[in-house]
Amino acid sequence: MSAVSCRIASDYGLTMRLIPGSLRGQVLLAVMLALLVAQGVSAALLLRAAENRRDAAMLNAAALQLVRQDAPRTLDRVSDRNRAMDRRRERRMRTLAPRLPRPLRLEWTERPVILPGEKRDAAREADLADLLASQGVPVAEVLVLTRPVATDPFVASRPRMAQRMERESAGRRPMLVAALRREGASQWSVARIPRPVGDRAVTSTIVVQTMVLFVVLALALWLLLRRITRPLAELTRRTEAFAGTRQTGEPLAERGPDDVRRLIAAHNAMEARLAALLDEKDVMLGAIGHDLKTPLAALRVRIESVDDSTQRARMAGTIEDITRTLDDILMLARVGRPAGEREPTDLVALSAMVVSEFEDLGEPVNLVEGARVVAPAQDSWLRRALRNLVANAVRYGGAARVSVVSDGSHAVLRVDDDGPGIPADRIPAMLEPFARGEVSRNRQTGGTGLGLAIARAIAEQHGGELALSNRPEGGLRAEIRLPLG
């Protein structure tokens, strides 16, 4: 595997570990992420609104300073109504901007207000002109721009003012500069409003609000999902237990929301129906076995009266084949039914027993020495599965080598032969009942086609699997993989 593939696989594995596997965890994670995104958008909008309010407050403060400083010169032209409006506007601006820094002293100058490289703010200039016009101030021209406090010539020429601004940490902050030239005047009145620091109360409010929402929603969702997932977890455990043992118990209690209750009720009905069908199958197979074996036993007795020994031997062989096929069918049908508890089994010792059976018959079967491996198993069933694999290896490969190894969390019963193997595209079909390898193996030495199917069913009964593969050096490898725990 390339380095890129390894990195992708590692990242994928990390992602899967970060994402909870349970329904409860995934729903909680999705809701929390959605809440986080919503709060992020809300925080951005609130901060943007606070920023706009600060900008508006700075402009209003600059207009108020210009109006108040200009009031003595225009007092005779300002009506009582305008003075009342001025007081109301002042109160409103104090409400809008209670945290604005103290404005700098108004400057009267005939020099250009704008410095080289600076740009005017046309939108704010229009707003300031409207504000001043509403107060009855004769406006000839207004100018609004933003510059850092430290670069302002008015502040730099006054050391005490510069020191005060430095103490207030305003030196690097932008400052709003608003200038007014009245009709018929050559001087500019210039107001300077330092920009306030960001309001931390807004950020703190958003953080606290988010934490409270997280806690409340997480608790409410956890309680709701717990009511849903607990019955589902019980249903999952019951289904897994029934799939492994096919044993039924008391019906599950119908708990949870209506949908979950209906699911549990349907499962109880299905489990009862499946158990009844399995019981009927066992009764039917027992009856078939009894009804077929009785006449077969009678045929064995009757063929003894046949004088021709060749015909008698053929008839006896046919009866034996029918009996063996019937036994295999009944065995396959019984696999998976409760057959006692699994016990810790020494798989090396079990393999040695099976190998000795074939050695006593003079078959070329040997056991490869290896470390002791113990796994929970039903001894008689597992011996039958291994016996079928060894018999196949001897029949089709001429010899068999049995070994037991430990592969991580699994124990592996391995049977190798030196035969022709099986075409890769036919391996899955060979695990099905009554499948035979006529294409690649000797048909005259074939069995009933149930040996591999029985071995696979026994492996699955133990929570494992049967795997077939062609060895690179030739021959077939059959492995029964069983969980160690």
N, C-alpha and C positions, 0 to 999 in steps of 0.2 A: 504494500500500500504506500502511495506517495505521501510526502510531507503535507501537501495540501489536503489530501483526503483525510489524513490523520487529524489535521487541525479542524477540518469541517466536522468530522465525527466527534472530536472533543468538544467543540462549541455546541453541537447538537445535544450531546449528553449533558453538558452544563445547563443548557436551556431547559431540558426535560426535568433536571433536578430542581430548578428554580420554580417550575410550574407544578403546583400540587396535583396529585393524581386523583384525589377524591372529588366527588361532586361538590361537597360542602366547601372544600378549599378553593376550587376553581371559581365557584359563584362568588365567594367572598373576595377573591383576588380581582375578579372582573368588576365587581361593584366598587371596590376600593380604588381601582385604577380609574374607573369612570368618574368617581367623586373627585379624585385628585386632578383629573383633567378639567372637570367643571370648575373646581375651586381655582385652578390656575388661570382659566379664562376670566373668571369673576375677579380675581386679584388684578389681572392686567387691566380690566375695564375700570375697576375702582381706582387704581393708581393713575390711570390715564385721566379719569375724571378729577382726581385730586390735583393733578398737574395742571389741568385746564383751569380749575378754580384758583390755583396759586397765580397763574398767569393773569387771569381776570382781576384778581385782588391787587396784584402789582400795578396793573394799568389804572385801576380805580384809585389806588393810593397816589400814583403820580398825578392823575387828574385833580384829585382833592388838594394836593400840595400846590399845584399851579393855580387852582381856583382861589384857595385861601390867600396865597401871596398876592394875587391880582385883585383881591376884593377891595382894598382901599382905593385903587385907581378907578374902579368901575362902580363904586358904591352908589353914586348918584344915578346910575342907569339901571340898577338892579331893583326890581320890584320886591314888595314884601313876599309875593308868591315865590319868587326865585330864591329868596333867603330861606323860606320854609323848605323848599325843595333841597337846598344845600344842606340843611340840618338833617333831613331824612336820608340823603345820600351818604352823609358822613356816618350816621348810625349804621346804615346798611353795610358800608365798607368795613367798619370795625367788626361787624358780625362776620363778614366774608373772610377777613384776613386778620384774625386776632393774633397770629403768630408772626406777622411780617416784621423783619428787622426795622430798627429805627431809621427812617429816611434821612438821607444826607441833606445838609443845608442847601437851599435853593441858590442857584448861581445865575447872575445876570452877566451876559457877555455878548460882544459883537463879533467875536472870532467864530470861525466855522465849528460847529459842534461835531460833525462827522470827521473821523480820522481816516487817513489813507488805508485802503484795504477793507474798510467796513461797509456793510450793506444795510440799507434801510428796510424796515419792516412795514410794507405798504398796508397790510391788513390791520395791524395795530394802529397805524397812523389814522386810518379811517375811523376806527373805533374811538380813539382819543379825540378826534375832531368832533365826533357826534356828542361825546360826553361834555366837552367844553362848550359846544354850541347850546346844549340843553341848559347850561348854567348862565347863559347870557354873556359869555366871554367872546369878544370880537376876535375871531381867529383869522389871521392872514396865512399862516403856514405852521404846520406841526411836523415834527421829526421824531421817529421812534427807532431805536436800535438797541442791540445787546452787546455788551463788552465785559471782559473780566475786570473786577474791581482794581486789581493791581496795575492794570495798564491805563487807568483813567487819569488824565493830566490833572484834573481838579483835585482828586484824592492825593496824587503824588506830590502836589505842591503844598500840601498841608500835613506836616509830619504828625501832629497830634491826631488828626483824623485817620491817617494811615495806620498809626499804632492802634487806635481803637478798632479799626476794621481787622487788623491782624489778631488782636485779642479775641475778637468774635469769630475768628476762623473764616472770614468772608473774603480773604484776599484772592483765593482761587475760584470763588463762585462767580457766576455771571451776574451782571447788574443791568437792570433796565434803565436806559437813558431816554427821557422824554423831554423834548424841547418845544417851546411855544413862542411864536412871533406874532404879536397882536397887529391888528390893522393900524397903519400909520406909524408903527414903531420900527426902529432898526435893531434893537436889542432882542436877544433870545433869553427867555427864562427857562432854565434847565433844571429838571427834577431828576434825582437819582434814587432808585429803589433797589437795594441789594436783594438778590434772590434768596428766599428762606431755604433752610435745610428741609429735606423731605420729611413729611410727617410720619414719624415712626408709629404713631397710634393706629394708622390705617393698616400697616403691615402686621402689627401685633394683633389687631382685631381679626384680621384674616387668618393668621396662624391659630389663634385660640378657637375661632369658629370652625376651622377645618378639623382641629383635634377633637372638639366636641362632637361634630358630625361623624367623624370616624368612629368614635367610641359608641355613640348611640346606634348608628347604623350597623356596626359590626356586631354589637350585642343583639339587636333585634333580628338581624339576618341569621346569626348563629343559632338563636332559639328556634327560628322558623325552619331553618335547614336541618337542625337536629330532629325536629318532629317529622321531617320527610325522610331523612337519610337513615335513621335508626331502624325503622321497619324495612327499608330497602337492604340494609346490611344484614339483618336477620334473614331476609328472603334469599340473599346471595349465599350465605352460609348454608342454608337449608338446601338450596339447589345444588351446591357443590357437594354436600354430603350425600344427597340422593344420587348424584351422578357417579360418585365413587363407590357407594355401598349398595345402592338401590333398596335401601331400607327406609320404611316410612315410620313416622311417629304421629304424635298428636298434631292436628292441623295448626298452622300458624295463626296466631291471634291477628285479627284484622284491625290494624291501627294506622293512624296517620290521616292525611287528607283523603277525600273521596277517591281520587284517582289511584292512590297507593292501596287503599282498601280493596278496590276492585281488582287490582293486580294480584294482591295476596289471595283473594278469593279464587281468582282464575288459576293461580298456581296450585292452591290446595286441591281444586277439582282435577286439574291435569295430573298432579302427583298421584291422587287416588286412582285415576283411570289407568295410568301407566303401571302402577303396582298391581292392579287387577289383571291387566293384560299379561304382565310377566308371570303372575301366578297361573293364569290360564295356559300360557305357553309351557310352563314346567309340567303341568298336569298332562297336557297334550303330548309332550315329548316323552314323558314317562310311559304313557299308554302306547305310543308308537313303538318305543323300544321294547316294551313287553310283548306287544302283539307280533313284532317282527322276529324277535329272538327266539320265541317259542317254536314257530315253524322251522326256523333255521336249525335249531337243535334237533328237531325231528328229522330233518333232511340228512343231518350228519349220521344218524342211526341207520336210515334207510339205504344210504349209499354203500354201507358195508356189505349189502347183499349183491352188489354189482360184481360180476365175476372178472370183468376186464380191469386189471390193475391200473392201466393207463387212464382209462375213462374215470375210474374211481378217484384217482389222484387229481385229475382235472376238476371233477365235481367238488372234491374237498377244497381245492384251492379257490374255486369260485365262491363257495360258501364262506371261506375264511376272508376273502376280499370284501364280501358284502358285510360280514360282521365287523371287520376293521373300519370300513367306511361308516357304518352305523355308529360305532363307538366314537369315531372322530366327530361326527355331526352332533351327537349328544354332548360330547365334551365342549365343542365350540358354543353350543347353546347354553351350557351351564357356566361358562366363563363370565365373570362379572357379578354373579350372584353371591351373597354373603357366604364365606367359607372360613370363618374364624378370623381372629385378629392376626395382624402381621407381627412377627417377632424378629428381633435382631438375628440375622443369619450370616454365618461365615460363608461368603460366596466362593472362596477358594475350596473349602471343604465340600461344599455342594457340588462344585464342578468336578472335583476328584471322584465323587461317588458316581456321577454320570459317566465320566471317562472310564472308570473301572468296569462298568456294565458292558461297554463296548469292547474293552480289552478282553473280558472274559469270553466274548463271542469271537475273538480273533480279529477284530476290526482294527485298522491302522489309525488309531486315535491316541493323541498324547496331550498332556497338560503342560503348558509353559509355566515354569516356576515364577512366582511373583509375590509381592507383599500381601499380607492379610487385609482383606476388605470386608467390612461388615455393613449390611444395609437391612432395613426392615422388609420382610418378605414372607409370603406363604410358601413354605418349603416345597410341598408336593406340586403346587402349580408351577413354580419356577423350574423345578426339575423337569417337568413335562415340556416346558417351552425350550429349555436347553437341549433336551433329548431330541426334539424335533429338528433343531438346527444342526446338531451333530449328525443325525441320520441323513439329512439332506446333503451335508458336505461329503459324507462317505459315499452316498449313492451317486452323486453327480460329479464329485471331485476326486474320488478314490481314496482320500484321506482327510483327516480333520485335525486342526491344532486349536486347542481351547486355551484362552488366557483370560485373566481377570485383572483389570486395572482401575485406578481411581482417576477420574477426570473432573477436577474441580469439585462441584457439588453433586456429581453423579458417579455411580459405580457402573462399570461397563463389563458385561459378559461378551467376549469376542470369540467368534468361531471363523477360522480361515480355512480355505481349501485351495487346491491347485487346478480346479476344473476350468471349463471354458468361460465361466462367468455368465452374466445376463446382459443383453443390450440395455443401455441406459434408459431408453424410452419405454422399456417393458418392466422396469423395476417396480413402479407403483402398482401395475396390474398384477404382478406376482404375489402381492400381499393380500389380494382378494380371495375369498373362498372359491375352491374348485379351479383355481388358475394353475396351469402347468406350463413348464418351459419346453414345449415340444420343439420350438424353433431352434433352440440352442442346446438342448440336452436330449439324451437318449429316451425315447418314449417308452421303450420296453422296460426301463428301470424306474419309470415314474410312479408316484404314489397316487393318493386320492386328490391331491391339490388342496388339502386342508392344513398341512403341517405349518406353513408360514402364517396362515390366517390365525391359527390357534396361538402360535407364539406371539403374534402381534397383539391379540386380544388379552393375553396374560400380561404382557408388558404394559399395556394401557391400564389394565386393572390395578397394577402397582404404581400408577402415576408416571410411568415411563414411556418408552417408545422402542420400536424395532426399526433398525435402519440397515439397508442393504447397499453395498457399494462394490464396484469392481476395483481390485487392487492394481496398482501400476505395474507390478511385476507379474501379474496374471492371477487368475482365480477370483473367487467371490469372498467378501467379508460380510458377515452378519453380526450385528451388535444389538444387544439388549441393554438399554441405558435406563438405570433405575436411580431415583433420588436417594441420596444418603440420609437425609433427614426425614 
